[in-house]
Amino acid sequence: MATLSAYSPPWPNPNPNATVLSLQEAAEGLESQSQSQSYDSLSSIMPQDHLTEQLSPVSPNPNYHAPASSSPDSNSPPVPVSLLHLSFNQDFGCFSTGTDHGFRIYNCDPFREIFRRDFERGGGGIGVVEMLFRCNILALVGGGSNPQYPPNKVMIWDDHQSRCIGELSFRSEVRSVKLRRDRIIVVLEQKIFVYNFADLKLLHQIETIANSKGLCAVSHGAGTLVLVCPGLQKGQIRVEHYASKRTKFIMAHDSRIACFALTQDGQLLATASTKGTLVRIFNTADGTLLQEVRRGADRAEIYSLAFSSTAQWLAVSSDKGTVHVFSLKINPGSPGTEKSHNTTDSNAASTSSTSSLSFFKGVLPKYFSSEWSVAQFRLVEGSQYIVAFGHQKNTVVILGLDGSFYRCQFDPVNGGEMTQLEYHNFLKPEAAF
């Protein structure tokens, strides 16, 4: 069970006469932001969220390491850093990194570092950084050999005040955190806690099978909350539909679940197992298997799955050093049915992604009738990569734990090898071409 306390180091209190803007109201304003706009700090993105006014103050934590801020344009010599965490925000317009010195935020399009927070020596390790779209509220968890905060605590960081304004404490290490405009979801090894964002009230507890990766996904569409996590059995997925108060269990694979992803509206779910050869797409409402695509024949570790905004495409990254893009023929509004392929793009994609030996279906092994990827991009093997679809049409953004940033474009008609449009090493800004 978690314990909650506010976090009040000796900074001046916010102006009591200031206009109070709830997190919900502030977050709604994010939808009008231009996706290509970049910012020099998180604080400039939106007005102050007065979450502190809803928490009871406590004495300052004596183990807190006072932060030291450094901007991307600082004249101080660069300090070598090690990446501990890498993730996109909810709309894939930004990504965050946790390092052994602090955390950094980057804009995807155009690519640039927009914010960093480096902590004092003797601590600084951040193992989880979860953004809430582009607002000034972040969730932080300590990590690495010298964690900035205990790994069993979720720190609610308000960059407008440059400090932590609340914390959630647990009996075991936090594996991951997911944020919505109205919820905070904390994932432990075998439990998940769901909190109301406004007052951090505990709303729900879920027990899972051992989940060392902290696997969990939530929808981000307004008015609907769908949460997906591992079930209590090997290969099982649990789907929580909070609007209808329904729980759905899906036996997605025979092997353990390795990775999954939700569409923004929570209607579609893509899953992969530790075997890593097949990716399955399900309807979350009734658990129907809608489509199955093949990454390859050899066992692989799937690092990430990502739907495009229209759910027309699915991207997959693995330890094989290749990112695949698959064509989806699913209409989320009509479970179990396929889209009518009226466009040239869709026709070409569906043709090129199906094995030429598909006429042997039912005679030869299933491998020969599998649906294969439309487009691929080859990466350097040996690093872990995560992937998302870019805001430019038919583009994919790839991030590596080696500091690599790739923007690639795929041909939806002819498929094949993607074209590299851009490369940066975000740990070494001079390494770009």
Sequence and secondary structure as in RCSB ss.txt:
>XXXX:A:sequence
MATLSAYSPPWPNPNPNATVLSLQEAAEGLESQSQSQSYDSLSSIMPQDHLTEQLSPVSPNPNYHAPASSSPDSN
SPPVPVSLLHLSFNQDFGCFSTGTDHGFRIYNCDPFREIFRRDFERGGGGIGVVEMLFRCNILALVGGGSNPQYP
PNKVMIWDDHQSRCIGELSFRSEVRSVKLRRDRIIVVLEQKIFVYNFADLKLLHQIETIANSKGLCAVSHGAGTL
VLVCPGLQKGQIRVEHYASKRTKFIMAHDSRIACFALTQDGQLLATASTKGTLVRIFNTADGTLLQEVRRGADRA
EIYSLAFSSTAQWLAVSSDKGTVHVFSLKINPGSPGTEKSHNTTDSNAASTSSTSSLSFFKGVLPKYFSSEWSVA
QFRLVEGSQYIVAFGHQKNTVVILGLDGSFYRCQFDPVNGGEMTQLEYHNFLKPEAAF
>XXXX:A:secstr
  EEEE   S     TTS    HHHHHHGGGGS TT   S SGGGS    GGGGS      TT   EEE  TT  
S      EEEEEE TTSSEEEEEESSEEEEEETTTTEEEEEEEE TT  BEEEEEE TTSSEEEEEE SSSBSS 
TTEEEEEETTTTEEEEEEE SS   EEEE SSEEEEE SSEEEEEETTT  EEEEEE S  TT   EE  STT  
EEEEE SSTTEEEEEETTTTEEEEEE  SS EEEEEE TTS EEEEEETT SEEEEEETTT  EEEEEE  SS  
 EEEEEE TTSSEEEEEETTSEEEEEE  B TTSTT B    SHHHHHHHHHTB TTGGGBTTB GGGG B  SE
EEE  TTS EEEEE SSTTEEEEEETTSEEEEEE  TTT EE EEEEEEETTSTT B 
